[in-house]
Amino acid sequence: MSISKEWVGSAPNQQAVLRLYRSKDMLTVEKIAEKLSTTFHNVSHVLRHCMPEAERKALAKVRYSASKTGTKNPMTGKTGEAHHNWQGECPDGYGYLTCLHGGKRQFVHRVVMATALGLSEVPEALDVHHIDGNPLNNSLDNLALVTKAGHRAIHYLQVKDSRALQLKKSTIADALKYMT
């Protein structure tokens, strides 16, 4: 759209645009154009040609930062899955999955067990054991609630049983090697 040379050249119009743009109301160019019954292009032209560039840029930065505060912020209220950086379940680097629960990152298997028990979280004195040994299988039927001592015992017995099973599967000659 083109500008109106007559409107842009008028000194009272130029002064009105500059006064409104510098006001504490921080009106946008669109609002100033609406208030003065003209076009966005006319107001922009006056600002570019009648206001020092440094001042215009500084005021534009202030307007931009104010346009993103409070409820005007496009990210206001966007949490969890609505947020663009939402990651859902994430690996912890040691083979387990974590998720955001209760405002903090928690292990998925502990969240599943707590939910099943109707708790906000599993007490620290208890552990959640993966029955099949797969820390990514967090279905409730694969999880067991155990004490910390019980959890250590389970893992000790699993290692011990695996050695015993290896001996049972070996030949008698192999077994004699281990006995002497």
MOTA-V976053 format. One record per pair of residues at least 12 apart in sequence whose ideal C-beta (glycine too) atoms are under 6 Angstrom apart, sorted by the first residue. I is the first residue (numbers start at 1). J is the second residue. D is the distance in whole Angstrom. If there is no record, write none. Layout:
# MOTA-V976053
i=I j=J d=D
i=I j=J d=D
This chain:
# MOTA-V976053
i=1 j=41 d=5
i=3 j=41 d=5
i=3 j=42 d=5
i=3 j=45 d=5
i=4 j=42 d=6
i=7 j=38 d=6
i=7 j=42 d=5
i=8 j=42 d=6
i=8 j=45 d=5
i=8 j=46 d=6
i=14 j=46 d=5
i=14 j=50 d=5
i=16 j=36 d=6
i=17 j=43 d=5
i=17 j=46 d=4
i=20 j=32 d=5
i=26 j=63 d=6
i=26 j=66 d=6
i=29 j=43 d=5
i=29 j=44 d=6
i=89 j=108 d=6
i=95 j=135 d=5
i=96 j=135 d=5
i=108 j=138 d=5
i=109 j=128 d=5
i=109 j=138 d=5
i=109 j=143 d=6
i=110 j=122 d=5
i=110 j=128 d=5
i=112 j=138 d=5
i=112 j=140 d=6
i=113 j=128 d=5
i=113 j=143 d=5
i=113 j=145 d=6
i=116 j=140 d=5
i=126 j=145 d=6
i=127 j=146 d=5
i=127 j=148 d=6
i=127 j=151 d=4
i=128 j=143 d=5
i=129 j=144 d=5
i=129 j=146 d=5
i=129 j=151 d=6
i=129 j=154 d=6
i=130 j=142 d=6
i=131 j=144 d=6
